Amino acid sequence: MEFFREYALLIAVAAPVAVIVAIQVFLFALGERGTLLLPSLAPFESVPIEAEPAAEAEVPRTVCEEAAKGHVDEHLERIAA
């Protein structure tokens, strides 16, 4: 009984850690990289930053603007009705 009391905390802490290490090893063996279950020493992938911002997209038009011009699809008219 004394053995159980001495090592119960060690087993309670070591069991989940051992499971996480086993999952990491299993995923690594299957070819998974960068799962971050355990910290790794590999550097993060960098994202290139453009010097100039990309061209701005057009402002999306609403159905009301299209209706004012008279270019409404029949499908939209059926939904509105």
C-alpha positions in Angstrom: 0.0 0.0 0.0 2.9 2.3 0.8 4.2 1.8 -2.8 0.9 2.9 -4.2 0.8 6.1 -2.1 4.4 7.0 -3.1 4.0 6.6 -6.8 0.3 7.5 -7.4 1.1 11.1 -8.2 3.9 10.1 -10.5 1.6 7.7 -12.4 -1.2 10.3 -12.5 1.1 12.9 -14.1 3.1 10.5 -16.3 0.2 8.7 -17.9 -1.3 11.6 -19.8 2.1 12.8 -20.8 3.0 9.3 -22.1 -0.2 9.2 -24.1 0.5 12.6 -25.8 4.1 11.5 -26.6 2.7 8.2 -28.1 0.2 10.1 -30.2 3.0 12.5 -31.4 5.2 9.5 -32.3 2.3 7.8 -34.1 1.5 10.9 -36.2 5.2 11.4 -37.0 5.5 7.8 -38.2 2.5 8.4 -40.5 4.1 11.5 -42.0 2.4 14.3 -40.1 4.6 17.2 -39.4 3.9 20.3 -37.3 1.0 18.9 -35.3 2.3 20.9 -32.2 1.2 18.3 -29.7 4.8 18.7 -28.4 6.9 21.8 -28.9 9.4 21.5 -31.7 12.6 23.4 -32.5 11.7 24.0 -36.1 11.2 27.6 -37.1 7.8 28.9 -38.1 7.1 29.3 -41.8 7.4 32.9 -42.8 4.7 34.8 -44.8 6.1 37.2 -47.4 4.8 40.8 -46.9 4.3 42.8 -50.1 5.9 46.2 -50.3 2.8 47.7 -51.9 -0.7 46.7 -51.2 -2.6 44.8 -53.8 -5.2 46.6 -56.0 -8.4 47.2 -54.1 -11.4 45.1 -55.1 -14.6 46.7 -56.4 -17.2 47.6 -53.9 -20.0 44.9 -54.2 -23.3 46.2 -55.5 -26.5 45.5 -53.7 -29.8 44.2 -55.1 -31.3 47.7 -54.6 -28.7 49.4 -56.8 -29.3 46.8 -59.5 -33.0 47.3 -59.3 -32.7 51.0 -59.6 -30.9 50.5 -62.9 -33.5 48.0 -64.1 -31.1 44.9 -64.3 -32.9 42.5 -61.9 -32.8 38.8 -62.5 -36.1 36.9 -62.6 -34.8 34.7 -59.8 -34.4 37.7 -57.5 -37.8 39.0 -58.4 -39.4 35.7 -57.5 -37.6 35.7 -54.2 -38.7 39.2 -53.4 -42.3 38.5 -54.4 
